């Protein structure tokens, strides 16, 4: 990869995405082949937000590459309060080889990348979730083959996941539609950036308030929880507003018959998705979750070369 860091979905080119997917596929098929590719290297994992998939996949991933990981929770650093982002970055660059950070404000992640002379990976911010998008489109590629011209519809809040799906999909030539209630659309700056890339790669970007119309003809239907971490006080109100956007059997019939169902997890069953959908043969959510491991291994391998 040309970029030193992976902070945004736009830090990776289309050619690099395709190469990363091929590498992840090889790593998934033969784990032993890469057991020493990052031997002796260490990963600092900074967590300001709790996690299951991000914690396990990065920790296990670096181990499977021959390296080691160290978990740094909120109580260990308390970024910006106990110690500045600058000081943390300057310390870690002398102690480890790569940093993964899962935090709230996107600026904390970009600052860490600016200050540290070693690679920094965005494990999640309130603005983007690029590693998740890598796993999502890798999963879609595994099942659907060539992604150019395929349609993915995201139904729900125009949040960090929606942002990274738009930006990554556009570079892969995927037609990405976001169906969301009025007032909850993805940020316009992200939509415009995605549209610019989509035009170059022959894709279409659409934002609609009509879930059924948005899902029509989709190859993949995606959703996320309605209230993300930090929005707990809005949960009851959001439940009322988003209930017409639930992904259920009726909505899935609007997609193609062989459409797959995706979710970044954790899922609030009975809210954004019904059991009938998430447990159906169309659902690939656990394959998608596993693929976080493989694409992140490929990412770390490339950044540490």
N, C-alpha and C positions, 0 to 999 in steps of 0.2 A: 504494500500500500504506500502511496505517495505521502499521505498525511501521517503525522506522528501520532495524533490522537484520534479517538472516535467519540466525538461529542454530539454530533448531529448526523442524521441520515444523509445529509448532503456532503459529509466528509468522505464519502466513498463513491467512486465513479461506477458507471454501468459495467464496464469491463472488470473492475475489481469485484463488484457484486457477483458476477458470473463465476469468476475465479474462486471467490470465497465459498460459494455454494458447492463447487466441484471439490474443493478441499474438505469442506464439512462432510460431504457425501463419502469421501474416502476415509476420513477419520471415523465416521459412524460405522463403516463397513469393517474397518480393521483398526481397533483401538491400539493394539500392541505396536503397530508400525510407527507411532509417534511418541512412544514412551520416553524418549530421551531428547525430544526436539527442544524443550526448554529446561533441560537439566541444570540444576543449580540456581535457577532464577526464582525470584519471589514476587508475589502479588500482594499488595496491601488493599484490603477490601473495606472501604469506609461506608458505614451504614448509618444514615440519619433517619431512615425509615425502615420499618420491619420488612422481612422478606422470607419466603420459602424458596421459590424457584431461583431468584438471583443469587441468594446465598449459597445454595447447594450446587448450582451449575458452575459458578465461578470457582468455588473451592475445590470441587471434584475435578473440574476442568483443568486447572493448573496442575493438580496432582497427576492427572492422566498424561500430562505433557512432560512430567519429570520434575516439575517445580514444586513450590510450596506457597501456601496462602496464609495470611494473618488477618483475622477479623478485628475490626475496630468499630465498636458500637458508639452510640451517642454519648455514653458515659466515659468513653476512653478519650474522646477529643473535644466534643461540644463545640463544633466549628463556629468561629466568629465570636465566641464568648470566652471560653477558657483559653483558646489560642486562635490566632488569626489564620485565615486560609493561606496567606503568604508563608507564614512560619511553618505550618504543617507541610506545605508543598516543598519548602526548602529542606526540611528535615527528611522527609520521605525519599526525596530524590537521591539522597546519600546512603539510604538504607535498603531500598528495594528496587526492583527493576521495572515495575509497572503498577499503576494505581487504577482501581475501579471505585467509583463513587456513586452512591445512591442517596440523593438528597432532595431538598425541596426546591429552592430557588435555582433556576438554570444558571444564574450568574456565578453561583458558588462553583459549579462544575467548569464553566469557562475560565474562571479565575484560576482554579487549580491547574488547568491545562496551560494557561499562560505562564504561571509561575514555576511549574515543575519541568525539569529538563528531561523527564522520562515520559513514556506514553501514559495517557489518561483515557479511561473508558467511561462513558456515561452509562451507569447502570440504571438510571431513571432520574428525571427531574420533573417538576410540574409542567414543563414545556415540551419535553420530548422523551420518548422511550425507544431509542434506535435499536438496541439489542433485541427487543421484543419484535420489532418489525423485521429484522433479519430472520428470526426464527419463523415468523408468520409466512413470509414469502418463500423461504426455503421449504417449508412444509407444503405450501401450495405448489411449488415447483416439483417436489417429489411425486405428488399425486397427479398433477395436471400436465406436467411436461412444460414445454415452451410457454412462458407467461405472457408474451407479447400479444395484446389484443384480448386477454382474459379480463373478466370484470370481478372486482371485489367490492362489496358493499358493506360499509361499517354503519351499524345502527346504534345510536346512543349519543352520549355526551361528546362534544367536539373537544376532547381533552388531549393529553400528551400522546396517548396511543394513536388517536386519530391523526394527529400532526405527523407522526413518524410513518404511518401507513401512507399518507398522502405523498410525502416526500420520497419515500423509498419506491412506492409503486410507480410514480411518475418516471423515475429513472429506469425502471424495468419494462416500461411500455404497457403497464397494467392500467386499465380504466378503473379509477377509484371513485366511488360515490359515497358521500357521507350523508346519512339521513338522520336528522336531529330536530328537536323542537325549536321553535323560534327563540332566539336569545341564547341558544346553547351551541351555536355553530363554531367550528374551528376558527382560530384567529385568521383574519383576512390576509395578513402578511404571509402566513404559511400557505394559504390557498393560492395566492398569487405566485409564490415561489414554485409551488407544485405545478401550476398551470404552465409556467415558463418552461420547466423541464419536460412536461408532458407534450408540449407542442414540438419540442425537439425530438422526442422519441415516439411520436405518433400515438399518444395516449390521450384520454379525456378525463378531466377532473370535474366532478359535479357535487354541489351541495344542495340538498333539498330538505323540505320539511315534511315530505310525503314518504313514509316508510315503505308502503307497498310499491309505489312507483320506483323508489330507489332500489329495491331488491329485485325488481323485474329483470329476468335474464341473467342474474348473477351466477358466476361460477363458484363464488365463495361468499358466505354471509358471516359477518363478524360483529361481536358486541362486547361490551365491557360493563362493569358495575356503574350504577348511576351516580353514586356519590363516592369520590375518591378520598384517599387519606387527606385529612385536613378539612374535609367538607361534611363531617359528621353532623354538624348542626343544621345542614340543609337537607339531610336525608329524607325526612318526612315530606317536605315540600317537593323535592325532586321526584319522589315516588309517584306523586299525583301527576306531575307534569310528564314524566317519561312512561307511564303505564301504557299509553297507546303504541309505544315503540318496543314493546316486549317481543323478543324473537320466539315465536311459538310455531306450532305445526301449520297454522293458517298462513303465517307470513312466509314460511319456508316454501310453501307451494308456489309462491310467486317467482322464486328463483328457478334455475335450471333443475331438471330432475336429478342430475348427478352432482348438484352443488354440495360443497362441504361446509361444515359449520366450524368456526374458529372463535376462541375466547382466550384472552391473555391470562385469565385466572388471577385471583380467586373469583369464583362465581357465586352470586347470590341467587340460588335456585328459587324459582317462583317469582322472581322480580324481572331482571333483564332477559332471562332465558328460562324456559320451562324444562322440567326433567325429560319430557318426551323428545325434546330437541337435543339437549346436551348428552343424553344417553343413547341417542339414535345411531344408526349405522353411518349417517352423514357426518356425525361429530368426530373430529380428529384432535380434540383439545389436549389429550394426553400425549399424542405423537408430537404435537406442537410444543408442549411443555418440555418434553425430552430434547427436542431440537434446539432449545436454548443452549444446552450443553455443547452440542456439536458446532453450532455456528460461533459460539463464544470461544471455543477451543481454537477454531480456525482463525478467528480475529486476533486472539492473543499470540498465536504462532506467527502471524504476519507482522504484527506490531513489534514483536521482540526479535525479529530477524536482523 
